[in-house]
Amino acid sequence: MKTYSVVPNVDVSGWFVKLENVAPEDVYEAKDDAIAAAVQMAKENTPSMVEIMDKNHNVIEEKRF
C-alpha cells in the first residue's frame, strides 16, 4: 500500500504532498489543494492511504482508498 502524506512546510506557508515520506511530489499554497491532490493520487494508485499531518508531523487524519 502506498502512503501519500500532506505535510506543512516549516512556517506553514505551503503544503507538501509526499509519497512514502520521501522527497515531495508537489507543493501547494493551500492545505485543501494539497489534500485534494493527495486524494486524487491515492485514488489513481489503489490500494493507497493519505495521511494529513499537523506542523509537528503528527497524523491528524487518515483516508484509505
TIVO-2410 file (N, C-alpha, C; in nm, 3 decimals):
# residues 65
REC num residu      c1      c2      c3 atome chaine
REC   1      M   0.084  -0.118   0.000     N      A
REC   1      M   0.000   0.000   0.000    CA      A
REC   1      M   0.088   0.124   0.000     C      A
REC   2      K   0.060   0.214  -0.092     N      A
REC   2      K   0.134   0.340  -0.098    CA      A
REC   2      K   0.075   0.439   0.001     C      A
REC   3      T   0.161   0.521   0.059     N      A
REC   3      T   0.116   0.622   0.153    CA      A
REC   3      T   0.155   0.760   0.102     C      A
REC   4      Y   0.054   0.846   0.088     N      A
REC   4      Y   0.075   0.985   0.049    CA      A
REC   4      Y   0.056   1.070   0.173     C      A
REC   5      S   0.152   1.157   0.202     N      A
REC   5      S   0.145   1.243   0.320    CA      A
REC   5      S   0.125   1.388   0.278     C      A
REC   6      V   0.040   1.458   0.351     N      A
REC   6      V   0.018   1.601   0.332    CA      A
REC   6      V   0.079   1.668   0.455     C      A
REC   7      V   0.190   1.743   0.433     N      A
REC   7      V   0.270   1.796   0.542    CA      A
REC   7      V   0.298   1.944   0.520     C      A
REC   8      P   0.280   2.027   0.623     N      A
REC   8      P   0.312   2.170   0.606    CA      A
REC   8      P   0.463   2.192   0.604     C      A
REC   9      N   0.506   2.300   0.537     N      A
REC   9      N   0.648   2.335   0.544    CA      A
REC   9      N   0.676   2.399   0.680     C      A
REC  10      V   0.798   2.439   0.704     N      A
REC  10      V   0.840   2.485   0.836    CA      A
REC  10      V   0.754   2.598   0.892     C      A
REC  11      D   0.723   2.698   0.811     N      A
REC  11      D   0.644   2.811   0.861    CA      A
REC  11      D   0.496   2.802   0.822     C      A
REC  12      V   0.452   2.685   0.778     N      A
REC  12      V   0.314   2.656   0.741    CA      A
REC  12      V   0.263   2.754   0.634     C      A
REC  13      S   0.351   2.795   0.545     N      A
REC  13      S   0.311   2.882   0.435    CA      A
REC  13      S   0.285   2.803   0.308     C      A
REC  14      G   0.313   2.674   0.311     N      A
REC  14      G   0.290   2.586   0.198    CA      A
REC  14      G   0.273   2.444   0.247     C      A
REC  15      W   0.217   2.360   0.162     N      A
REC  15      W   0.189   2.221   0.198    CA      A
REC  15      W   0.252   2.128   0.095     C      A
REC  16      F   0.325   2.028   0.143     N      A
REC  16      F   0.388   1.929   0.057    CA      A
REC  16      F   0.300   1.805   0.048     C      A
REC  17      V   0.300   1.744  -0.068     N      A
REC  17      V   0.243   1.610  -0.085    CA      A
REC  17      V   0.362   1.520  -0.110     C      A
REC  18      K   0.381   1.422  -0.021     N      A
REC  18      K   0.495   1.330  -0.031    CA      A
REC  18      K   0.445   1.188  -0.052     C      A
REC  19      L   0.517   1.111  -0.131     N      A
REC  19      L   0.490   0.969  -0.149    CA      A
REC  19      L   0.588   0.891  -0.064     C      A
REC  20      E   0.536   0.804   0.020     N      A
REC  20      E   0.619   0.720   0.108    CA      A
REC  20      E   0.715   0.801   0.194     C      A
REC  21      N   0.677   0.922   0.229     N      A
REC  21      N   0.753   1.010   0.319    CA      A
REC  21      N   0.896   1.039   0.270     C      A
REC  22      V   0.913   1.046   0.139     N      A
REC  22      V   1.043   1.084   0.082    CA      A
REC  22      V   1.031   1.223   0.022     C      A
REC  23      A   1.106   1.250  -0.081     N      A
REC  23      A   1.106   1.383  -0.142    CA      A
REC  23      A   0.965   1.424  -0.184     C      A
REC  24      P   0.933   1.551  -0.167     N      A
REC  24      P   0.797   1.598  -0.202    CA      A
REC  24      P   0.766   1.578  -0.350     C      A
REC  25      E   0.642   1.537  -0.375     N      A
REC  25      E   0.592   1.526  -0.512    CA      A
REC  25      E   0.559   1.666  -0.564     C      A
REC  26      D   0.487   1.743  -0.483     N      A
REC  26      D   0.443   1.877  -0.520    CA      A
REC  26      D   0.430   1.962  -0.395     C      A
REC  27      V   0.423   2.095  -0.416     N      A
REC  27      V   0.397   2.187  -0.304    CA      A
REC  27      V   0.278   2.274  -0.343     C      A
REC  28      Y   0.193   2.301  -0.246     N      A
REC  28      Y   0.070   2.378  -0.268    CA      A
REC  28      Y   0.061   2.489  -0.166     C      A
REC  29      E  -0.003   2.600  -0.204     N      A
REC  29      E  -0.020   2.712  -0.113    CA      A
REC  29      E  -0.129   2.685  -0.010     C      A
REC  30      A  -0.233   2.613  -0.050     N      A
REC  30      A  -0.347   2.588   0.038    CA      A
REC  30      A  -0.351   2.442   0.082     C      A
REC  31      K  -0.384   2.421   0.207     N      A
REC  31      K  -0.394   2.285   0.262    CA      A
REC  31      K  -0.498   2.204   0.186     C      A
REC  32      D  -0.614   2.265   0.157     N      A
REC  32      D  -0.720   2.193   0.087    CA      A
REC  32      D  -0.677   2.148  -0.052     C      A
REC  33      D  -0.597   2.229  -0.120     N      A
REC  33      D  -0.547   2.192  -0.253    CA      A
REC  33      D  -0.452   2.072  -0.242     C      A
REC  34      A  -0.368   2.073  -0.140     N      A
REC  34      A  -0.273   1.962  -0.120    CA      A
REC  34      A  -0.349   1.833  -0.088     C      A
REC  35      I  -0.451   1.843  -0.003     N      A
REC  35      I  -0.530   1.724   0.032    CA      A
REC  35      I  -0.601   1.671  -0.092     C      A
REC  36      A  -0.660   1.758  -0.170     N      A
REC  36      A  -0.730   1.715  -0.292    CA      A
REC  36      A  -0.634   1.644  -0.388     C      A
REC  37      A  -0.515   1.696  -0.403     N      A
REC  37      A  -0.416   1.635  -0.492    CA      A
REC  37      A  -0.373   1.498  -0.439     C      A
REC  38      A  -0.349   1.488  -0.309     N      A
REC  38      A  -0.308   1.361  -0.249    CA      A
REC  38      A  -0.418   1.257  -0.263     C      A
REC  39      V  -0.542   1.298  -0.240     N      A
REC  39      V  -0.656   1.206  -0.254    CA      A
REC  39      V  -0.666   1.157  -0.399     C      A
REC  40      Q  -0.650   1.246  -0.495     N      A
REC  40      Q  -0.655   1.207  -0.636    CA      A
REC  40      Q  -0.546   1.106  -0.669     C      A
REC  41      M  -0.423   1.132  -0.622     N      A
REC  41      M  -0.312   1.040  -0.647    CA      A
REC  41      M  -0.340   0.903  -0.583     C      A
REC  42      A  -0.393   0.905  -0.461     N      A
REC  42      A  -0.423   0.780  -0.391    CA      A
REC  42      A  -0.531   0.700  -0.464     C      A
REC  43      K  -0.634   0.769  -0.512     N      A
REC  43      K  -0.741   0.700  -0.586    CA      A
REC  43      K  -0.690   0.638  -0.714     C      A
REC  44      E  -0.592   0.702  -0.777     N      A
REC  44      E  -0.535   0.650  -0.902    CA      A
REC  44      E  -0.439   0.535  -0.878     C      A
REC  45      N  -0.397   0.515  -0.755     N      A
REC  45      N  -0.298   0.412  -0.722    CA      A
REC  45      N  -0.343   0.325  -0.605     C      A
REC  46      T  -0.467   0.279  -0.610     N      A
REC  46      T  -0.518   0.195  -0.502    CA      A
REC  46      T  -0.448   0.060  -0.501     C      A
REC  47      P  -0.432  -0.004  -0.387     N      A
REC  47      P  -0.468   0.046  -0.254    CA      A
REC  47      P  -0.367   0.150  -0.206     C      A
REC  48      S  -0.417   0.256  -0.150     N      A
REC  48      S  -0.333   0.365  -0.100    CA      A
REC  48      S  -0.396   0.428   0.022     C      A
REC  49      M  -0.316   0.512   0.088     N      A
REC  49      M  -0.361   0.582   0.207    CA      A
REC  49      M  -0.309   0.725   0.201     C      A
REC  50      V  -0.390   0.819   0.252     N      A
REC  50      V  -0.347   0.959   0.264    CA      A
REC  50      V  -0.340   0.991   0.413     C      A
REC  51      E  -0.225   1.043   0.456     N      A
REC  51      E  -0.208   1.088   0.593    CA      A
REC  51      E  -0.196   1.240   0.592     C      A
REC  52      I  -0.280   1.306   0.670     N      A
REC  52      I  -0.276   1.451   0.681    CA      A
REC  52      I  -0.211   1.482   0.815     C      A
REC  53      M  -0.103   1.561   0.810     N      A
REC  53      M  -0.025   1.587   0.930    CA      A
REC  53      M  -0.031   1.734   0.972     C      A
REC  54      D  -0.007   1.757   1.101     N      A
REC  54      D   0.000   1.894   1.151    CA      A
REC  54      D   0.143   1.944   1.144     C      A
REC  55      K   0.168   2.065   1.194     N      A
REC  55      K   0.302   2.125   1.184    CA      A
REC  55      K   0.407   2.049   1.262     C      A
REC  56      N   0.366   1.964   1.357     N      A
REC  56      N   0.460   1.882   1.434    CA      A
REC  56      N   0.474   1.742   1.375     C      A
REC  57      H   0.419   1.723   1.258     N      A
REC  57      H   0.422   1.596   1.185    CA      A
REC  57      H   0.350   1.483   1.257     C      A
REC  58      N   0.246   1.518   1.333     N      A
REC  58      N   0.158   1.419   1.393    CA      A
REC  58      N   0.042   1.396   1.296     C      A
REC  59      V   0.004   1.270   1.277     N      A
REC  59      V  -0.106   1.239   1.188    CA      A
REC  59      V  -0.237   1.282   1.253     C      A
REC  60      I  -0.311   1.370   1.184     N      A
REC  60      I  -0.438   1.416   1.239    CA      A
REC  60      I  -0.558   1.352   1.167     C      A
REC  61      E  -0.533   1.294   1.048     N      A
REC  61      E  -0.640   1.228   0.974    CA      A
REC  61      E  -0.580   1.129   0.875     C      A
REC  62      E  -0.649   1.016   0.856     N      A
REC  62      E  -0.610   0.916   0.758    CA      A
REC  62      E  -0.728   0.885   0.668     C      A
REC  63      K  -0.699   0.864   0.541     N      A
REC  63      K  -0.802   0.824   0.446    CA      A
REC  63      K  -0.746   0.706   0.366     C      A
REC  64      R  -0.826   0.602   0.349     N      A
REC  64      R  -0.782   0.484   0.274    CA      A
REC  64      R  -0.862   0.469   0.145     C      A
REC  65      F  -0.791   0.430   0.041     N      A
REC  65      F  -0.854   0.411  -0.091    CA      A
REC  65      F  -0.814   0.278  -0.151     C      A
***
